[in-house]
Structures are given as C-alpha cells and as structure tokens.
C-alpha cells in the first residue's frame, strides 16, 4: 500500500477551500478539485472517500484553526471585558489574514452539505466561549442572557466587523475600525 503524501492532501484541501468558496458545494465537482490541485481524481478519493468527507475534513480543520487563534492569550486577561476584547482582536486578525477560510466558515455554518458530526465537532472547539460568557454573567460583567443567542450575535457582529476592516489596506484604519467595533459589541453585552 502506498504512503499518503501530506503535500497532495494539503493541495487538495487548499484547492477545495478556494473552489467551494467561489463556486459552492454543488458547483464544485471532484474532477475540478483534482484538476486544479494537480492530482488524479483517484488520488483525491484515496485521501477522501467522498466529496462530503472532503468538506467535513475541511470544515473541522478551519473551525479548529479559527478557535485556536481566537483563544490565544485569553488566560492572560482578568476580566470578561478584556477577554472578549482579546478574543475579538484575535478573531479579526485571523479573519483578515484568512479571508477564504472565514468565508468558508460562514458559507457552510448551516449547510446541509456538512455532516452533523462535523458541525458538532467544529462547534466543540468554541466551548471555551460558553465558559467565558457564563463567568462574565456570574461576575455581573455581562448581561444575563442566553449564551447561545449571544454567540450568534457576537459571530455576526465580528463577521461584519472583519468585512468592514477588509475594505481598507491601512493598518491604522483597520485597527480603529476593529477597536470601535469591539467597543460597540461590548456595550451591547455588558451588564
């Protein structure tokens, strides 16, 4: 049996990311992914049994990467406000550096093409947010509201904030946009 090549698998995943965000799931045949990745279709199926398996793998990976980026340095912050601000800056920075991955996450967040198990695993990477919000509610820093609804509002606000920040190439202007946006998000959440 031949050994898997990480380079080929990475090429397939990178190509699939680009094509899925440009063309959607139905508009992206595996033959096109293979062709654009420079591998045979049989090679694609060596790494991913089905197109659904490919999208699930990509979804899990992107969600994990985003969550890891978001929680960097949170343990250094003391208050819910500071933790949420750090989280927001991390999320914005990751989204600005990875616009295709952000678009993929948004595009497939509620997609029937991503399996239930992949959705659940993807969301499991963000469980730390629930603890953060519940601690903030318990400490009287955050409004006593349903955390899952708050997450939806935060995710939408951060998505819009990142999209707005991507409209400029000026780092100072981006920082200002992100700072103002994070202030706005915090004022909507604080107790």
C-alpha positions in Angstrom: 0.0 0.0 0.0 1.3 3.4 -0.9 2.1 6.0 1.8 -0.1 9.1 1.9 1.6 12.3 0.8 0.8 15.3 3.1 1.6 17.6 0.2 -1.0 16.1 -2.0 -3.6 16.1 0.8 -2.8 19.7 1.6 -3.0 20.7 -2.1 -6.5 19.0 -2.3 -7.7 20.8 0.8 -6.4 24.2 -0.3 -7.9 23.8 -3.7 -11.2 22.7 -2.3 -11.3 25.7 0.0 -10.9 28.0 -2.9 -13.4 26.3 -5.2 -16.0 25.8 -2.5 -16.0 29.4 -1.6 -16.0 30.6 -5.2 -18.5 28.0 -6.6 -20.3 26.5 -3.7 -20.6 22.8 -2.9 -22.9 21.7 -5.9 -20.9 23.8 -8.3 -17.6 22.2 -7.4 -17.2 18.7 -8.9 -14.4 16.5 -7.5 -13.0 16.3 -11.1 -12.4 20.1 -10.9 -10.8 19.9 -7.5 -8.5 17.1 -8.7 -7.5 19.0 -11.9 -6.9 22.3 -10.0 -4.9 20.5 -7.3 -2.8 18.8 -9.9 -3.7 15.2 -8.8 -5.7 12.4 -10.3 -9.3 12.0 -9.3 -8.4 8.6 -7.9 -5.8 10.3 -5.7 -8.5 12.6 -4.3 -10.6 9.6 -3.4 -7.5 7.9 -1.8 -7.5 10.8 0.8 -11.2 11.5 1.0 -13.8 8.7 0.4 -16.4 11.2 -0.8 -16.9 14.9 -1.6 -18.8 15.1 1.7 -15.8 13.6 3.6 -13.6 16.2 2.0 -15.9 19.1 3.0 -16.2 17.7 6.5 -12.5 17.4 6.9 -12.0 21.0 5.7 -14.8 22.3 7.9 -13.3 20.6 11.0 -9.9 21.9 10.2 -10.9 25.5 9.6 -13.1 25.6 12.7 -10.3 24.2 14.8 -7.8 26.7 13.4 -10.1 29.7 14.0 -10.8 28.6 17.6 -7.1 28.2 18.4 -6.4 31.7 17.0 -9.3 33.2 18.9 -8.3 31.9 22.3 -4.6 32.8 22.2 -3.7 34.9 25.3 -7.1 34.7 26.9 -5.6 33.2 30.0 -3.6 36.5 30.5 -6.7 38.6 30.8 -8.5 39.1 34.0 -12.0 40.5 33.2 -14.7 39.3 30.9 -14.4 42.6 29.0 -10.6 42.2 28.5 -11.0 38.5 27.5 -13.8 39.4 25.0 -11.7 42.2 23.6 -8.7 40.0 23.2 -10.9 37.3 21.6 -12.4 39.9 19.2 -9.0 41.2 18.2 -7.7 37.6 17.7 -10.8 36.7 15.6 -10.5 39.9 13.5 -6.8 39.3 12.9 -7.4 35.7 11.9 -10.2 36.7 9.6 -8.2 39.4 7.9 -5.3 37.0 7.4 -7.6 34.2 6.2 -10.5 35.7 4.3 -11.2 32.5 2.3 -11.3 30.4 5.4 -13.6 32.9 7.1 -15.9 32.9 4.0 -15.9 29.1 4.0 -16.9 29.0 7.7 -19.7 31.5 7.1 -20.8 29.8 3.9 -21.0 26.3 5.4 -22.0 27.1 9.0 -25.6 25.9 8.5 -25.0 23.9 5.3 -26.7 20.6 4.8 -23.5 19.5 3.0 -21.6 19.4 6.2 -22.4 16.4 8.4 -24.0 16.7 11.8 -20.9 15.2 13.4 -18.6 17.7 11.6 -20.8 20.6 12.7 -20.8 19.3 16.3 -17.0 18.8 16.3 -16.5 22.2 14.7 -18.5 23.9 17.4 -16.9 21.9 20.2 -13.7 24.0 19.6 -15.7 27.0 20.8 -17.0 25.7 24.1 -14.5 27.9 25.9 -16.7 30.8 24.8 -19.6 29.5 26.9 -17.4 29.3 30.0 -16.2 32.8 29.4 -19.7 34.2 29.0 -21.1 32.3 31.9 -18.3 33.5 34.1 -19.0 37.1 33.0 -22.7 36.7 33.8 -21.9 35.2 37.2 -19.5 38.1 38.0 -22.1 40.7 36.9 -20.0 41.9 33.9 -22.2 40.5 31.2 -26.0 40.7 30.8 -27.8 37.6 32.0 -29.0 36.4 28.6 -28.9 33.0 26.8 -25.3 32.4 25.9 -26.1 30.7 22.6 -28.1 33.7 21.4 -25.2 35.9 22.5 -22.8 33.8 20.5 -24.9 34.2 17.3 -25.0 37.9 17.8 -21.2 38.1 18.5 -20.4 35.9 15.5 -22.5 38.0 13.2 -21.1 41.3 14.6 -17.5 40.0 14.3 -18.1 38.8 10.7 -19.4 42.2 9.7 -16.6 44.0 11.5 -14.0 41.9 9.7 -15.7 42.5 6.3 -15.6 46.3 7.0 -12.0 46.2 8.1 -11.0 44.3 4.9 -12.2 47.3 2.9 -9.1 49.2 3.8 -5.4 48.3 3.5 -4.3 51.0 6.0 -3.3 49.1 9.2 -4.1 52.1 11.4 -7.6 52.5 9.9 -8.2 48.8 10.4 -7.2 48.9 14.0 -9.5 51.9 14.5 -12.4 50.0 12.8 -11.8 46.9 14.9 -11.4 48.9 18.2 -14.6 50.8 17.6 -16.5 47.7 16.6 -15.3 45.8 19.6 -16.4 48.7 21.9 -19.9 48.5 20.3 -20.1 44.8 20.8 -19.0 45.1 24.4 -21.6 47.8 25.1 -24.3 45.5 23.8 -23.2 42.7 26.1 -22.2 44.4 29.4 -24.4 44.3 32.4 
